Amino acid sequence: MSASELVQVSRRGHVCEARLNRPEKRNALTSNMYETLVDAFTEAEADDDIRVLLLSGEGACFTGGNDLKDFLSAPAVIEPDHVIARFLRALSEFSKPLIAAVHGPTVGIGVTLLLHCDLVVAAARSTRLITPFVQLGLVPEAASTLLLPRLLGHPRAAQMLFLGEPVDAPTAKEWGLVNRVVDDEALLQEARNLADATARQPPGAVRATKRLLRSGERPEVSARIQEELRVFTERLRSPEFAAAAQAFFGKSSGRAGGT
């Protein structure tokens, strides 16, 4: 499938929807998919008629994280023009409301990107938030080492990042990672209802409020993203990651994703 098919970007009123559509690979993100997402963020930012961006995923989960094979074939992540670095900038600097509809085993960057969303709806039965960075010999990204302890407190953040234990939807809501938990079958409609309700608000006031909510942390977030990417790139060359990757590919059969 083409990149535009793997990430289906559509418009519904004042809402732009970007839906990951690689269900046979658990929506594992490739470089081409990141390029499409960056374009979606850029275009939604520039279009005054778009007031909200909604992220969702087709199939059994929101996203299983990065496609490791594709990821390892790309240049060093620390480079400013690396597509993941550009995606993280677009994500963290997006000035309009960002909403996510999350379901299934959501892994790695699928979890950390939620820290940049303004509203998150999770499927009650299937959602599992998993952060296996340390298990893979890596470190987290998306400024999650800054934002996660601020949101959850250090003990819960350390539990998530050190152990990679799945967090279900009710726990995620209790901890403040998601706003609403709904039946799996109602997930996308509830997220769309929330997006529409947000889009009906005065757009200037909404954007100004988001700017005020996020302004104090923006310089720190940008700096932490860069620091994490530097260490992440170093860890990609570590024996620990080499062993973890070998084990992953040794037991994976048609699977993808992981960070």
N, C-alpha and C positions, 0 to 999 in steps of 0.2 A: 504494500500500500504506500501511497505517497504521504509526505509529511502532513499535508492538509487533510488527509483521511485519518491519519493516526492521532491528530488533534483536530477535532471538529469545532471550528469557531463559527458561531452564528449570532444573530442579533434578534432580540425579542423586545420591541418597544425601546425603552431606555437601558436595557440590560444586554450586555455582551456575555455570551456563554462560551467557555472553552472546555470541551469535554474530551478527556483522554479516551482513545478508542483503539487500544491494542489488547483486547481482553485475553487473547490466547497466550500472551506473555505478561499477564497481570498488570497491564498498562505500565510496564517498566519503561523508563524514560531513556530515549536515545538523543544523540546530538541534534538530529533533525527535528525531533519533537520539541526540544528546548528552543530551537530557532523559531518554530511556529509559536510557542508560548511567548517568547520575547516580542515577536511581531504583534501578537494579540494585545499584550500589555501596552506596547508603544502606541498602537493605533487607538486603543480604548482611551489612553491618556490624552491623545491629541483631539479626539472627537468630542466636541462639547455636547453632543446629543446622547452620548453614552454616560450614564451616571453610576453604574454598578458593573463589576465584573464577577461572574459566577464560575467557579471551577468545580468540575465533577468528573466521574470516571465511569466507563462502560464495563459491564461484566461483573466479575466476582469481587472486585475491590477498587478503591480509589486509585492507588498506585502502589506497586511493589518496590518502588525506589528506582535507583539507576540501573540500567542494563549494564551489568559488569563488563561483558565482552566489548560492547560499544564504548563504554567509559574508558577502558584500559587502552583502547586504540587511539584515543584522542591525545592532543598535546597536554603539557603540564597545566593543572587546574589553576595554579597561581597566576598564570598570565592574564592580564586584564581583559584581553579579547577572547579568552576561552568562553564558550557558550554558557557554561554553568555560572561563571563569574558574572556574565552579562545578565543572566536570568535572575541571579540573586540581587543584583542592583535594581533591576526592573521591579522585582517583587517588593523589596524593602522601601523603594522610593515611590511606589504607586500612590497617587494622591486621592484616588476615589475609593469608595467602599469596596472591599474585597471579601467575597463570601465563598465558603467551600462546603460541598456536600460530600461527606466522608462515609465510606462503608467498607466492610471486609478487612482483611489484613493489610493495613496501610503501613508502609515501611520507610525508614530512612528519611529522605528529603520530603516524602509525602507527609511525614509528621512535622518536621521542622518548619516547613513552609506555612503550616497552620498558625505559627506564632506571629506571622505577618498579616494574617487574615483578621478582619474586623468582626465577622460573625461566622460561626461554624455550626453546621447541623450534622449530627451523627446518627447512623442507623443503629437501633438499639440491639438487635440480635447479633449482627455480624461484625461490627466494628472492633478491631484490635489495633491499637497504635503501638508500633514496634520500632525501637531505635537501636539497631545492632552494630553501631559504628565500632565500639570497643571490641566486640566479639570478632570483628573483621580486622582488627589491628589498626583501626583508623580513629579519627576524631570527628565529632559532629560538625555541621556547617550551618549556614543561614543565621549566624549569630545566636544559635540556640544555647551556647554555653553562657551567654549573657542574659537572654530573655527567659529561658526556662527556669532558672533559679529565682528570678524576680517574680515570676508568675506562681510557681509552685512552692518556693522555698528550697533551700539547698538539699535537705534530705531526700525529698521526692525527686528532684532533678537528678541527683546522684543515683538514685535507685533506677530511674529510667535509663540513664546514659551508661552507667557502669554495667548493669545486668541485662539490659535489653528485654526486660520482662514485658509481655503484652499488657496494655492498659485497655480495659473494655470501656464501652460508651458511658455507662453510669458513673464509673470512676473518673473518666475524663471530664464529665460534667461537674462532678463534685470538686475536682481539682481546678476547674476553671479553664480547661483546654477547649471545651466546646460550650456553645450556648444552649442548644436544644438537642434532645434525644427523641427520636420518633421511630415508629415502625419502619422496618426496611422498605416495605412497599410504598410508604408515603414520603421517602427521603427526598427525591428530586422535586416533587411538588411542593413540599414544605420549604425547601431551599429557594425555589422560584417565588413562592409567596413572600418569603422574607426579602428577597432581592427586589420584588415589585414594591413592597411596602417602603423599602429604603429609597428606591428610585422616585417615589411620590413625594418625598420630602424636598424642601427647597434646596437645590443642589449646591448653591454657594455656601449656605449655612452648614451643610453636611461636610463639604470639603474643608471649610475653615475649622470645623470641630475636629475632624480627623487630624488636621495639621497640628492643632493644639494638643491633642491626645498623644501624638507621636513626636512632636518637635524636640522635646527634652532628650529623647533617646537616640535621635537620628545620627548625630556624629559618632556616638559610641557604637551604634549598630554597624555603621559603615566600617569603622576601624576593626571591630571584632570579626566581621565577615572576612576582611583581608587577612587578619591574623590566623583565623581558622583555616582558610584556604592554603596559607603558607605551610602550616603544620600538617594539614591533610596531604599536601603534595609530598612532603617529607615522608610521611607514613606510608605512602604508596610504594616507596622504595625500601621499606623495612622488611626484614625476614618474617616478622609476625604477619604482615599482610600477605606476603607471598605464600606462607603456609595456609592461611585462611582461604585465600583465593583458590589454591590447589585443592583444598578439601571441598570447597563449594562446587567447583567445576567437576570434581570427581563424582559427586553424588547428585548433581543436577541433571535432570533429563527433561529438556524442553522448558526448564524454568528460566526465569530471568529476574533481575532486580536484586536489591540487597542494601543499597546505601541511599 
